[in-house]
Amino acid sequence: MNSNSKKITLVSASIMALFMAGSAQAIVGKSTSEEIVSFSDLNLSKVEGQKTLQRRLEASAKKVCQVDQAINTRSISRIADSKRCYRESVELAMKKVKLAKR
């Protein structure tokens, strides 16, 4: 895989994965909010690169799953849905990165 095309797209709500020609993208969630996370600048064979990617994915998932907004609503079901979206988004994106590295 070309190192310049390494990206993951996080999208809020339902979960699906999509592989584009020459690049790996994980699309996670509703098609209304998405964020592309690039990792072409990271060396994923090093722990530092892996941790940086994890932080980027977590920050993007928090944004697209609207974790902060859900907490502000004080709605238990909305908070639970948002946290589930976050957890599943990060997990699926990391799996897609591992598959793309093979």
Backbone as ProteinMPNN parsed JSONL, in Angstrom:
{"seq_chain_A": "MNSNSKKITLVSASIMALFMAGSAQAIVGKSTSEEIVSFSDLNLSKVEGQKTLQRRLEASAKKVCQVDQAINTRSISRIADSKRCYRESVELAMKKVKLAKR", "coords_chain_A": {"N_chain_A": [[0.839, -1.168, 0.0], [0.548, 2.197, -0.793], [2.293, 4.594, 1.006], [1.514, 7.245, 1.074], [-1.215, 7.251, 0.876], [-2.522, 6.418, 3.117], [-5.238, 6.384, 5.066], [-7.95, 6.828, 7.319], [-11.393, 6.964, 7.528], [-13.69, 8.24, 9.685], [-17.043, 8.022, 10.485], [-20.062, 9.033, 11.966], [-22.327, 6.821, 13.727], [-24.026, 4.05, 12.271], [-22.176, 1.044, 11.42], [-19.728, 0.305, 9.007], [-17.357, -0.987, 6.633], [-15.015, 0.168, 4.217], [-12.975, -0.324, 1.471], [-10.857, 1.484, -0.514], [-9.397, 1.812, -3.761], [-5.993, 1.434, -3.585], [-5.866, 2.633, -1.096], [-6.679, 2.434, 2.402], [-9.676, 2.745, 4.08], [-11.685, 3.199, 6.844], [-15.021, 3.37, 7.331], [-17.209, 4.607, 9.566], [-20.265, 4.768, 11.017], [-23.097, 7.146, 10.889], [-23.936, 8.693, 7.835], [-23.649, 11.421, 8.038], [-21.731, 12.82, 9.444], [-18.319, 13.001, 9.226], [-14.838, 12.205, 9.404], [-11.572, 12.336, 8.231], [-8.738, 10.485, 8.984], [-5.431, 10.687, 8.719], [-2.561, 8.625, 8.363], [-0.185, 8.465, 7.116], [2.159, 9.677, 7.755], [3.152, 8.331, 9.879], [5.136, 5.837, 11.494], [4.141, 2.795, 11.769], [5.295, 0.518, 12.689], [6.601, 1.096, 14.908], [6.169, 1.657, 18.414], [5.599, 4.265, 19.252], [4.491, 5.463, 16.938], [2.185, 3.891, 16.682], [0.813, 4.57, 19.034], [0.364, 7.278, 18.573], [-1.345, 7.154, 16.354], [-3.515, 5.859, 17.576], [-4.323, 7.862, 19.402], [-5.092, 9.863, 17.579], [-7.245, 8.6, 16.271], [-8.986, 8.23, 18.414], [-9.546, 10.902, 19.132], [-10.827, 11.797, 16.795], [-13.005, 10.021, 16.66], [-14.336, 10.739, 18.97], [-15.189, 13.235, 18.224], [-16.819, 12.788, 15.84], [-18.734, 11.076, 16.869], [-19.941, 12.644, 18.652], [-19.459, 12.898, 21.452], [-18.99, 14.793, 23.571], [-21.16, 16.566, 23.185], [-23.291, 14.847, 23.662], [-22.937, 14.255, 26.361], [-23.492, 16.744, 27.437], [-26.247, 16.889, 27.042], [-27.347, 15.392, 29.001], [-28.809, 13.119, 28.697], [-29.274, 9.839, 29.301], [-29.569, 7.68, 27.501], [-28.678, 8.849, 25.107], [-26.043, 9.474, 25.761], [-25.051, 6.895, 26.217], [-25.369, 5.772, 23.639], [-23.643, 7.423, 22.181], [-21.172, 6.9, 23.401], [-20.942, 4.186, 22.791], [-20.812, 4.319, 19.996], [-18.365, 5.692, 19.785], [-16.532, 3.844, 20.971], [-16.862, 1.568, 19.295], [-16.183, 2.69, 16.844], [-13.439, 3.392, 17.092], [-12.372, 0.861, 17.606], [-13.058, -0.604, 15.249], [-11.737, 0.937, 13.3], [-9.04, 0.592, 14.044], [-8.795, -2.156, 13.576], [-9.077, -2.182, 10.805], [-6.798, -0.795, 10.036], [-4.835, -2.619, 10.833], [-5.447, -4.756, 9.096], [-4.89, -3.549, 6.654], [-2.161, -3.243, 6.803], [-1.139, -5.732, 6.308]], "CA_chain_A": [[0.0, 0.0, 0.0], [1.276, 3.447, -0.892], [2.287, 5.272, 2.306], [0.862, 8.543, 0.958], [-2.662, 7.109, 0.802], [-2.997, 5.78, 4.333], [-6.24, 7.22, 5.715], [-9.128, 6.195, 7.872], [-12.489, 7.901, 7.631], [-14.648, 7.921, 10.734], [-18.339, 8.643, 10.276], [-20.843, 8.668, 13.152], [-23.472, 5.895, 13.929], [-23.943, 2.651, 11.857], [-20.782, 0.671, 11.144], [-19.391, -0.44, 7.799], [-15.972, -0.77, 6.217], [-14.879, 0.366, 2.788], [-11.603, -0.233, 0.998], [-10.738, 2.187, -1.774], [-8.216, 1.391, -4.509], [-4.741, 2.038, -3.172], [-5.879, 3.174, 0.267], [-7.617, 1.796, 3.313], [-10.494, 3.688, 4.827], [-12.76, 2.597, 7.629], [-16.109, 4.312, 7.468], [-17.928, 4.194, 10.746], [-21.328, 5.605, 11.504], [-24.072, 7.837, 10.053], [-23.254, 9.379, 6.74], [-23.788, 12.861, 8.196], [-20.542, 13.42, 10.047], [-17.161, 12.15, 8.997], [-13.521, 12.815, 9.558], [-10.498, 11.504, 7.696], [-7.551, 10.446, 9.834], [-4.288, 10.24, 7.928], [-1.449, 8.078, 9.141], [0.944, 8.254, 6.207], [3.36, 10.238, 8.366], [3.51, 7.533, 11.056], [5.782, 4.535, 11.352], [3.318, 1.933, 12.614], [6.09, -0.586, 13.235], [7.121, 1.617, 16.184], [5.143, 1.885, 19.432], [5.264, 5.694, 19.234], [3.578, 5.67, 15.813], [0.918, 3.232, 17.005], [0.142, 5.372, 20.063], [-0.081, 8.508, 17.93], [-2.53, 6.806, 15.571], [-4.593, 5.592, 18.533], [-4.795, 9.17, 19.888], [-5.799, 10.537, 16.476], [-8.522, 7.915, 16.064], [-9.843, 8.525, 19.559], [-9.997, 12.298, 19.028], [-11.779, 11.88, 15.689], [-14.221, 9.294, 17.043], [-15.022, 11.578, 19.964], [-15.82, 14.322, 17.479], [-17.905, 12.334, 14.962], [-19.772, 10.441, 17.69], [-20.498, 13.736, 19.445], [-19.4, 12.493, 22.858], [-19.164, 15.953, 24.447], [-22.521, 17.063, 23.04], [-24.179, 13.879, 24.322], [-22.798, 14.45, 27.812], [-24.179, 17.994, 27.781], [-27.707, 16.71, 27.003], [-27.712, 14.66, 30.221], [-29.679, 12.004, 28.319], [-28.534, 8.593, 29.516], [-29.542, 6.88, 26.268], [-27.827, 9.522, 24.12], [-24.661, 9.293, 26.213], [-24.7, 5.489, 25.967], [-25.223, 5.605, 22.182], [-22.45, 8.144, 21.766], [-20.002, 6.152, 23.884], [-20.866, 2.948, 22.008], [-20.313, 4.748, 18.686], [-16.951, 6.006, 19.981], [-15.782, 2.604, 21.224], [-16.9, 0.741, 18.09], [-15.468, 3.399, 15.773], [-11.997, 3.237, 17.314], [-12.057, -0.564, 17.465], [-13.12, -0.983, 13.839], [-10.675, 1.631, 12.571], [-7.766, -0.083, 14.348], [-8.805, -3.434, 12.861], [-8.864, -1.895, 9.383], [-5.382, -0.446, 9.885], [-4.082, -3.877, 10.935], [-5.663, -5.497, 7.858], [-4.22, -2.83, 5.561], [-0.712, -3.412, 6.947], [-0.738, -7.086, 5.878]], "C_chain_A": [[0.886, 1.234, 0.0], [1.168, 4.209, 0.416], [1.613, 6.638, 2.243], [-0.659, 8.441, 0.972], [-3.242, 6.427, 2.032], [-3.933, 6.724, 5.064], [-7.317, 6.324, 6.304], [-10.182, 7.276, 7.949], [-13.425, 7.405, 8.715], [-15.92, 8.701, 10.457], [-19.25, 8.163, 11.396], [-22.022, 7.734, 12.865], [-23.35, 4.486, 13.384], [-22.538, 2.311, 11.378], [-20.667, -0.115, 9.847], [-17.945, -0.148, 7.45], [-15.921, -0.674, 4.704], [-13.4, 0.451, 2.443], [-11.609, 0.396, -0.379], [-9.454, 1.7, -2.457], [-6.993, 2.153, -4.024], [-4.728, 2.619, -1.776], [-6.887, 2.418, 1.109], [-8.371, 2.885, 4.048], [-11.515, 2.883, 5.603], [-13.82, 3.664, 7.782], [-17.0, 3.794, 8.577], [-19.021, 5.201, 11.026], [-22.326, 6.127, 10.501], [-23.323, 8.573, 8.968], [-23.357, 10.895, 6.859], [-22.551, 13.537, 8.753], [-19.365, 12.487, 9.839], [-15.886, 12.94, 9.162], [-12.488, 11.832, 9.027], [-9.289, 11.631, 8.608], [-6.418, 9.872, 8.998], [-3.219, 9.668, 8.856], [-0.239, 7.793, 8.271], [2.256, 8.767, 6.787], [3.87, 9.408, 9.537], [4.204, 6.238, 10.674], [5.066, 3.591, 12.313], [4.053, 0.689, 13.104], [6.71, -0.183, 14.576], [5.955, 1.895, 17.131], [4.686, 3.345, 19.421], [4.266, 6.016, 18.118], [2.212, 5.064, 16.072], [0.122, 4.042, 18.026], [-0.391, 6.678, 19.474], [-1.332, 8.253, 17.104], [-3.725, 6.558, 16.493], [-5.178, 6.916, 19.048], [-5.583, 9.913, 18.809], [-7.18, 9.923, 16.255], [-9.493, 8.222, 17.199], [-10.39, 9.951, 19.491], [-11.044, 12.45, 17.924], [-13.088, 11.178, 16.026], [-15.025, 10.097, 18.056], [-15.797, 12.696, 19.272], [-17.017, 13.827, 16.664], [-19.033, 11.65, 15.732], [-20.397, 11.422, 18.673], [-20.569, 13.402, 20.935], [-19.653, 13.68, 23.785], [-20.589, 16.502, 24.392], [-23.508, 16.145, 23.75], [-24.136, 14.055, 25.832], [-23.559, 15.703, 28.248], [-25.702, 17.862, 27.771], [-28.223, 16.064, 28.282], [-28.71, 13.537, 29.957], [-28.871, 10.719, 28.412], [-28.458, 7.769, 28.237], [-28.655, 7.525, 25.209], [-26.355, 9.368, 24.49], [-24.201, 7.871, 25.923], [-24.481, 5.235, 24.478], [-23.937, 6.243, 21.681], [-21.182, 7.4, 22.18], [-19.838, 4.841, 23.127], [-20.313, 3.248, 20.61], [-18.807, 4.989, 18.757], [-16.121, 4.726, 20.082], [-15.712, 1.737, 19.961], [-16.138, 1.372, 16.94], [-13.965, 3.202, 15.891], [-11.592, 1.785, 17.081], [-12.039, -0.991, 15.999], [-12.005, -0.324, 13.031], [-9.328, 0.961, 12.809], [-7.683, -1.434, 13.648], [-8.516, -3.218, 11.377], [-7.406, -1.511, 9.114], [-4.537, -1.716, 9.912], [-4.229, -4.698, 9.665], [-4.91, -4.854, 6.697], [-2.71, -3.013, 5.617], [-0.243, -4.773, 6.457], [-0.287, -7.136, 4.455]], "O_chain_A": [[1.874, 1.289, 0.731], [0.059, 4.45, 0.894], [1.178, 7.145, 3.277], [-1.333, 9.467, 1.074], [-4.357, 5.908, 1.978], [-3.501, 7.735, 5.617], [-7.553, 5.21, 5.836], [-9.899, 8.39, 8.39], [-13.899, 6.27, 8.662], [-15.875, 9.908, 10.221], [-19.21, 6.983, 11.746], [-22.656, 7.872, 11.819], [-22.604, 3.714, 13.987], [-21.79, 3.2, 10.973], [-21.406, -1.072, 9.614], [-17.373, 0.834, 7.923], [-16.676, -1.341, 3.997], [-12.659, 1.217, 3.059], [-12.275, -0.086, -1.296], [-8.533, 1.231, -1.788], [-6.97, 3.383, -4.054], [-3.679, 3.061, -1.307], [-7.836, 1.833, 0.587], [-7.777, 3.828, 4.572], [-12.14, 1.975, 5.055], [-13.549, 4.744, 8.305], [-17.486, 2.664, 8.52], [-18.734, 6.377, 11.252], [-22.408, 5.619, 9.383], [-22.197, 9.024, 9.174], [-23.169, 11.594, 5.864], [-22.358, 14.733, 8.539], [-19.408, 11.321, 10.229], [-15.864, 14.167, 9.072], [-12.529, 10.642, 9.339], [-8.869, 12.733, 8.96], [-6.45, 8.703, 8.615], [-3.004, 10.152, 9.968], [0.624, 6.991, 8.628], [3.335, 8.348, 6.367], [4.9, 9.734, 10.127], [3.889, 5.626, 9.654], [5.342, 3.581, 13.512], [3.489, -0.107, 13.855], [7.272, -1.016, 15.286], [4.883, 2.317, 16.697], [3.495, 3.619, 19.569], [3.307, 6.757, 18.334], [1.191, 5.656, 15.721], [-1.094, 4.185, 17.9], [-1.477, 7.129, 19.839], [-2.275, 9.043, 17.145], [-4.832, 7.012, 16.203], [-6.398, 7.066, 19.119], [-6.616, 10.519, 19.093], [-8.164, 10.64, 16.073], [-10.68, 8.448, 16.966], [-11.569, 10.177, 19.763], [-12.036, 13.156, 18.102], [-14.163, 11.686, 15.71], [-16.254, 10.125, 18.0], [-16.903, 13.054, 19.677], [-18.112, 14.379, 16.779], [-20.177, 11.653, 15.277], [-21.288, 11.055, 19.44], [-21.596, 13.597, 21.585], [-20.466, 13.571, 24.703], [-21.161, 16.861, 25.421], [-24.46, 16.618, 24.371], [-25.168, 14.01, 26.502], [-24.193, 15.716, 29.304], [-26.385, 18.647, 28.429], [-29.405, 16.178, 28.607], [-29.376, 13.06, 30.876], [-27.896, 10.536, 27.684], [-27.406, 7.217, 27.918], [-27.949, 6.821, 24.487], [-25.515, 9.155, 23.616], [-23.089, 7.662, 25.438], [-23.523, 4.564, 24.095], [-23.229, 5.668, 20.855], [-20.236, 7.288, 21.401], [-18.713, 4.425, 22.849], [-19.455, 2.524, 20.106], [-18.061, 4.54, 17.886], [-15.134, 4.553, 19.367], [-14.648, 1.235, 19.601], [-15.513, 0.668, 16.147], [-13.295, 2.882, 14.909], [-10.581, 1.515, 16.431], [-11.107, -1.665, 15.559], [-11.398, -0.963, 12.172], [-8.554, 0.781, 11.869], [-6.614, -1.818, 13.174], [-7.785, -3.998, 10.767], [-6.85, -1.867, 8.075], [-3.623, -1.87, 9.102], [-3.252, -5.28, 9.193], [-4.353, -5.555, 5.852], [-2.044, -2.945, 4.584], [0.949, -4.951, 6.21], [0.077, -8.203, 3.96]]}, "name": "protein", "num_of_chains": 1, "seq": "MNSNSKKITLVSASIMALFMAGSAQAIVGKSTSEEIVSFSDLNLSKVEGQKTLQRRLEASAKKVCQVDQAINTRSISRIADSKRCYRESVELAMKKVKLAKR"}
